[in-house]
């Protein structure tokens, strides 16, 4: 009996380290994708020009809308696979995988045919592409349709990695993709192949990533296979019901972004899409830095919920919110403060609108992560319907508010409309999650490091002063010194002022190898 208790305790400690490990690898992947974005975007923009780049940005919506054929089944698999491991092992997992894959082969094929038939309409009437870009745009749309189909099918095997709590492996594969994709794009543009070359390069990279994901899933789950005869109607009903509710959230996210991008050409002009998209990509890259880390919360929550460990589930929720405040708040403050100088270095002169948009999008960027913390927990405990309701409401609100403000104030009216909706939706979802877990905002505040929040705000003041009094802020060296100084002072402050608790220190010690010098400063 004592050995059983010790084994259970060891499993609990191991799970906590695995969640932290998954989060770290997710964050590393996001950092690399941000670096790749920083180097490749100016080159692509200067090579293609503003209008062609706008087409590339709009074509991304094809992949996003095509993902509606996912129906949320990959997210459902992340919830059901941990339960299947406990109840039936690999045999049960094969039933789930075969059921989802069989459905996808049909749904994706239908979606691809529809999109290919409508590609001319999409390019001419929806995207309003200039005549000289129509042929290239149709070719690129065709490639985007193929990419979305392959991506959805690979999502089934990626869900196996997540369900087995091996988000670290999935992140490593995605990291490789984040490196290979911009390299391929750089090469085809250098050779003069333009937009068509870019989409072909991305298609090849996507195929390679899919093969690697499939091999990794087979390694992690020995005996994993797809057999259409294993498809089960009852299992399909369960995962489809769960998935369709989570899909509403995905649809809402796609529509909210699309509403902004599609309103801008009508209310402002096609070139405004480029300015918004560039700022939006910065927000997305900063977001993925933490969403990659938060993605490990759902499988962990599902595993805890499967064994009815509500105490640790609440602790997981509080920790996720704590780390969003501890690490995301200073980053978004820094992004907002340095945006003008960063854009000047990144893109050159004439992109002031991008810098202002980055500042505005930093607000929903941070609060959106609190939203993500709540949704990851709710998905893990199977409470996906509230997410669907709030998501659907946010789309309707975004359309109405952005349209009204856009007509009154133009470009900034559309952007501010999306900011308002995100803030309200974040509050509602956190409150719903609190109710489900029996938590309160006061209890959440007790788990946050209020000292770290105050420190991040206070350190922002000298950064603002340094920017105003430093000559030639377009110089990269000045920007790097100020940004690095803020980060060093912040982390030195949270260590020196003892703003990290024992659990924070314990995780750091377990994750860092002994030869890393900084580990010596984090001894419990």
Steps between C-alpha positions, in 0.01 A plus 500: 500500500787731581661422162171585325482834678861576412436409137195726485697786654779447247249505214359828626845657518585361157182639350576847636848494349365369168244781481776752571728332246225511238445867573869582467531325164184674379651834599832418329316419177319833518827690557657342193193579288518864618867521401421346162216750452729791585750408231274374219213752507692812386657301218163361384333841528773679304516226237127464438380856565205609713216373276654158432576463871137587575398213268732264693340615826146455367576158354587392853128532568440210258698267723324642805151457355590158364584396856127519571492149351687398815172517698710509817568126493875540556431697818248237602765230457730688739220474759400137433842337446612533868173330602549232234851426632350426842196307379614301195858575406624514141203298368258768614727776368505332157121504497498875572772575244334287229161657567636854472718426195217336307279802558778739397570322173139565397455850646835633379446368148163675476639827637795496264277446195272789604790738557666408171176561311459840668861618470425745218215655697716522812786675321298749294195581712603426858866605500453766226839417353629733224480352150874459460513273809197280423683206335766482770238530775295211360811279496583597858142430614525154344816429697344630820208259458739205471692617807190521717392147400837351591516700824163370620597137439831547684304649791366154591849365568604824666209451741653168601818680605295748702284226652815321616623826656787521250442859401878539514542272198221676310671832578836375372339398170324836473831672576660324206209614284542858624862491380454314170197699383668846492817349355300350216315827441827694495648263241204511259477879522875528439453287189220730384203266532288749698163409653464166313843390621412591859189282505681205339779529758249505786318199354822295491589600857149407619526154344836439670361613837202265462727201436711580807190539721371162383833330577519667844145393589581138405807511724320649800197272466628155391226314316333818376329446165220620278241242401170623352329185628567614859281809460234508772172691478466553876856628531442728205193645669700571818799663334283687249279647775807615692679611186220703348481714814874566498475567126272792569793661683728436201241639260457804723876563505522470122194715442610770744834539321335469160238762585774751570696414185192496277354823638822692440502479116140623485530775761863609453672330204696186406837634620361538855482119519880487476545742792254310718637160401858595586394619848270201541788262424705656779210449737458141382869420541502644851180306570641171373791544739251433781223308322764241416569474872130499593423226247629242749229602748210326320648145496618547861156623607334211315724250679430655842127515429500135389621399849282765673795687651325838535749643747790471258276614217431827683871535569572453129253780417649740753853423380414566136357842588797574726752436223305709249532797735856415597640473148247635248427835663861630487538375143188677371601818684839485331347433157269799532772736621758400238257459209588827325874436508457132419286564192743767378787249514294204379317654205659842448329839481136552405344231721398708802148361470637152566666617824180661630302189412750283691440714810123461469518124438730450801200559728282215370820301450562484875139458611446243228757279676289509816211393276715213371586387853132468581408326174780243530368398843138491382595280205688267734191446717267465203314831556524624143148634448560824697806563280284459190237743627749771598693455174188532287399812691843654450473458121164676487630773730817544298308537175257759634744705708783497243261595218348788695833631631660442159247722327545768766879491544635301204800272551540547874127456556517148353804409711359642824177309445687170508687612815177573690345163413811303605513667841134428573521137381808439717319618813197280428703182437712541813187549707344183352815301576500634854144375547583153365798464735346678797759778483473878526692802377619564856636145522674546164664819622651308793683271258631783284827672570369852553854617575615380156211685333594822679866447414420460128299824501764697689783383274302616198545861614880519450459323164264775381744763628794328328312498169416870523852606593704262285610646170448304179268231635498351154839351592478125569758515778297750704186293462674180603665664802174650628298182440764273652543736796129483576496119487811466718373748759161330512635149555765625741221674687272196532796294623654761729166602651402132545185531289521134388341242729630151581309334216650745249849426630441126508392493136799707394738263678342191343490643148850647486804270470759527776760661273281809439651772726175691549357195676724574799297815569172310518570248774197436718 
